[in-house]
């Protein structure tokens, strides 16, 4: 389980085990130890300073937004959607099967998980890194573990007028010469003038995680003029996760083009990996969660949207609360203008604001959950002695 799949994106504090055979829990420090991921995330948001005739200073576009190569740009440089990073409330009102007849609630930040979104591109990177790590681990079952990170760079004097399609064909030929058969590939159209990685310039190259050894680097250069740089072995699955995040943090992104592709025995055609479900269910009655609206209540205060953990990180509320604080969101399937209630914190008043925004995904969530919820409530109404499921402890994550 990696950060993108933790409900709160929060990892426990490292505790050194007294027993040397006890497995050490992973922490965020471990995930960040071998990666410049955060540096690239910060660089992607760096903006130019604009000074007008009156001497007023304002922010301009980011430096990264000017990077362009054959339709490819850098992550997080397009427009975000109105609901990106707004809070949304989901829950279950099947109170007869909940402790103390309470409502189960989850408040989470909505993410579009798009590579081009300036607010959600990090979520996209984490999601893709999770999937890639899962694929690598599946591939290495009953095999010797031997992955390494390499960079393949074409001769730079001969690429100015080349397209990505021609570079890709050229890469495929180079991989055959290098005898690289099983690998993941990420295209990087740009390098950077400065150490802060703020100012990109066109310099296409490819980052690969290769399974096996690459020893004939001199022969490859003599035959293709491509340079191979060995960035080091990836000895654990955490190394792979960090490496993929690093590669995607400044990868070339283009509409309808995969930023990460797989070759050989690790490809989609040859290796089938079961996807981890992202659907949320009630931990008490196992019903799918549906969208709820927070309403003022005279009986009790509604739960906070979020809290702050000991590391100062914002995490969403998860737990039981009074049913009077919520109402289920109903929809008309024929209403194309349906809007979902989202929540945000006013920057000046620090008060919760309710916003009604259009989101196709949330409409589908309600539609898919509705049938299951109706059937379960019918079963519950027919049962003389409903069973309370208490296999989950309510807590703050």
N, C-alpha and C positions, 0 to 999 in steps of 0.2 A: 504494500500500500504506500503510495507516494503522495506528495503534497496536494496535487490536483484532485485526488480522490478522498482526501480527508474532509470531513464536513465543514470544518472551520479553518482549513488551511493552517492548522496549528499543530506543532509536534511537541511532545513532552520534553521536559528538561532532562538532560543526560544524568543518569545515576550510575556510578561505577558499581558493578555487582560485587558482593562479597565472595560469591562463588565464581571461580574462574571459568566454569563451564556455562554460566548463565549468559544468555544472549543480551548484549548491550542494546538499549533502545536508540533508534536513530533520532538525531536532533537536526534543527535547521542549520546549525553551525557545520555539521557534517555535510549536509547537502551543498553548502556554499563553499566548502573548503577548497575545492579544486576548480572553481569556475569563476569566470569574469562576467557571469550572467547579469548580476546587479549593475555592474558598470555600464554594460550596453543598454540596459533598461533606462538608466539615468540619461545616457547620451541621446537616446531616442526622443527625449522630451526637451532637450536643450533648444532654446529659441533665440533667434536673432533679436537684437535690441534696436528699436526704431526711435529716432529723435526727430521730432517735427520742427517747424520753423520757430515755434515758441519755446523750444527747449524741453517740451514734454516728452517723457520717456514711456514707451509702451513695448509690448511683446509682439514680435512678428512670427513668421512661420518657423518651424523647426529646421535645423540644418539638414536633417535626414530627408525632409520632404522634397528636396531638390534633386535627390539621387534618382537616376533613371537609366535603365539599360534594356532595350528591346522589350518594353512593357513591364519590366520588373522594377519594383521599388523596395523599400525597407519596411519592416513591421511597424504598425501603429501610426501610419501617416495619412490615413483617410479620415472621413467623418464618423463620429460615433452615433448610435441610435439614441432616441430620447430616453429609453428605459435602461440604458447601460449604467451599471453600478447604482441603481436604485434598489431600495429594499422591497421585498415582496413577502407576503404572509401566506404560508401554506399550513394546512392542518387537517385534523380529523375530529368530527363532532359525534363519533360513535361512543358517547359518554357512558353507556351502560356496560361497556367492556373496558373502561379506563378506571384507574384508581380514583376514589373519591368523586366519581362521576364528573371528572374534569375534562376540559378540551385539550387536545394535544396540539402544540403550535411550534412552527419553525419559522424564523425570520432569516432570510438569506439575501445576499446581494445578487441581483440579476446580471448575467453576463452573456453577451452575444457570442463569445468565444471565436471571434473573427480575427484573422491575422492582421488585417488592415486597421482595426479599431484602436485608437489611442488609449482607450480606457481598459479594453478587454484583451489586448494582444498577449499580455502575460498569461492570462488564463488559457489562451489557445496554445501557447508554448508548453505550459504545464500538461495540458491534456495530451498533446502529441508526444511529449516526452514519456508520459506514463504508458501510452500505447506502445511506443517503440521499445521501452524497457521490458514490458510484458512479452513482446514478440521475441526479443533477444533471449530472454530467460526460457521461453518455450522451446526455442531452437536448440539451446544447449542442454536440454534434458538428455541424459545418457551420453553426453559428448564431453570432450575435454574443453575446458573454458579458456579461450585464447582470442580476445578481441584487442584491437588497437586502433587508435585514432590517427589518420594520415590526411595530408593535404596534397591534392594533385593540381598543379598549376601549368596551364599551357604557356608557350612562349609569348610573352606580352607584346612583342613587336608585331605579332601576326593575328591580333584579335580585334582590332578597332572596327573593322567592317564585317565581322562575323555575327551571325544571329545565335540565339540560344540553341536553336535546333541543330545548327552545324556544330556548335561546341559539344552538344550532347553526343552526336555521332562520333566526333573526334575522341571524346572521352571513352566511348564504348570500345573503340579500337585500342586505345591506350590500356584499358583494363585487360584486354585479351593478351597484350604483350607482357603486362605485369603479372599475368596469371591470377588476377583477382576475380573470383567467381561469386562469392557470397559477401554482400556488403550493403550498407545503407548509404545513400548519397544525398547531400544537401548542396544546392548551388548557391554560391556567394558571388554576386556580380560586382561587389565593391570591397575595397580596402580603405584604410583611413590615414589621412595625413598626420594626425596628431595622436598622442598617447591617450588622450581622453576619449578617443573614438567618436568625435563630434563631426568631423569634416570628411565625408566619404568621397572617393573618386573611383572611376570605373577601372576595375582590375579583376576580371572574371576568374574564378577558381572553384574547386570542389572540395568539400570536406566529406570524408568517408569514415565510417566505422567498419573495419574489415575483420572478417573471421579468417584467421590463419596468418602466415608470415609473409612479409614482402621483403625479399632479399636481393632481387635483381634490379636495384634502382639505377645503377650505371648503365646497364643494358637498355632499360626503358628510356633513359635520356638519350642515348645514342641513336635509338631507332625512332623516337617520337619527339624529342626535344621537350618533353614534359618533365617538370621537376616533381619529385616525390619527397615530402617532408614528413618524417615520423614524429608525431606529437606525443607518443608514449602509449604504454599498455593500459588497458582498462581492466583492473583486477577484480572489481566487484560490480554488482548491479547498481550501486550508488554512483560509481564512476561513470557508468553508461548513462544513467539518468542525467547527471551533471553535464556530460559531454553533449548529449542531444540538446539540452536546454541552451548550452553555449552556442551550438551550431545554429539553432533556430532563432536566437536572439538578434542576429543580424543577417539572416538568410534573405535571399531574393524571394519576394512574394508577388504573385500575379494572379489575377482572377482566373479561375478554372484551371489552375496549374498546381500540382502537388509540390509543396516545399520539401517534403521528405519522401523519397522513394526507395524501394527495396529491390535488390538484385539476387539472382540465383536461388539457393535453397531457402532463403528467408523471405522470398517474394510472396505476395498475396496468393498467387496461383499455386505455389508449392507448400506453403505453410498456413494452416488454418488456426487462428487464435480466437478463442471465445471472448467476445466483448464483455466488459464489466458494465452491468446495468447502471444507468444514472437515475433511474426512477426511484422516488422516495416513497416508503410505506410507513404506516404507523407502527411503532415498535410494540404496541399493546394488542392491537386487533388485526394488524397486518393489512388493513385496507390501504389502497393508494391514497396519498394525500391530494387534496384539492385546494383551490385557492379560496382564501377567506379575506374578508374585509374587517379591519379593526374598527370597533365602534365605541363611543364613550359609554361608560357604565356607571350607574349610581352605586352598584354593589361593590365593585372593586376596580382598581386601576388596571389598565391593560399592561401587558409585559413590555419591557423596553425592546426596541428594535435590536439593540446590540449592547454588549458590555466590553470591558477591556481586561485582558488577562495580565498576568504578572510581568510579561515582556512588553506591555504597552501596545499590544496588537488588538485591533477591533475584531470581535467575533460575534456572530449572530446568536439570538436567543433560541434555545431549544428546551422544551419541557412542557409541563402541565399548567393550565391556567383556567380561570373561571369562564364557563361557556358564554356568560353574558357579555364578554368583551369582544365577541366575534360574531359575524354572520357569513354564511356561505354565499359565494358569488354564483348566481344563476345566469345562464345565457340563453339567448334565442339563436338557434343554429342558423337561422336565415338572416341574421343581422350582420351585415358585413362591416358595420361601424363599431362593433363591440370593443369596449375599452376595459382594461384591467386596472384595478387599484394598485398603485405603487406608492412607496413612501420615501421621503427624503428629509434630511435635517436642514432647516433654514440656516444659512451661513451666518446671519446676523442675530436672529432671535433664538437660535438653537432649539426651536420648537419643531415637532413632527408635522410635516405637510403631506397631505394626501393628493396624489396626482393620478388622473385617469388617462392611460396611454394605450395605444393600439399595439397588440403583440399577438401574432398568429400562434406562436408556441404556447402561450398561456391559454388561449382558447382551446387548442387541441388537448392540453392537460386536463381541462375541465370536462371535455367531451369524453375522453377515454376513461376518466375516473368515475364518471357518473353512473355507468351501467353496473360496475362492480360494487359501488357503494349502495345503490338501490337494492341489488340482490342480497347483499349481506344484511342490510337493515330488515329486509323481508324475513330472512332466516332468523334474525334476532327477535323480531316481533312474534314469530311462530314458536319460539323456544320458551318453555315454561321456566327453565332455570338457566339463564345466560351465564356463560363461563367468563370469568375475569382472567385475562392473561397478564401475568406480572413477570414476564421474562426479561424485562428491561428496567433499569433504574433511572429515574428522571434525574438529570444533572445538567449543569451548564458546561458546554464544550468550549 
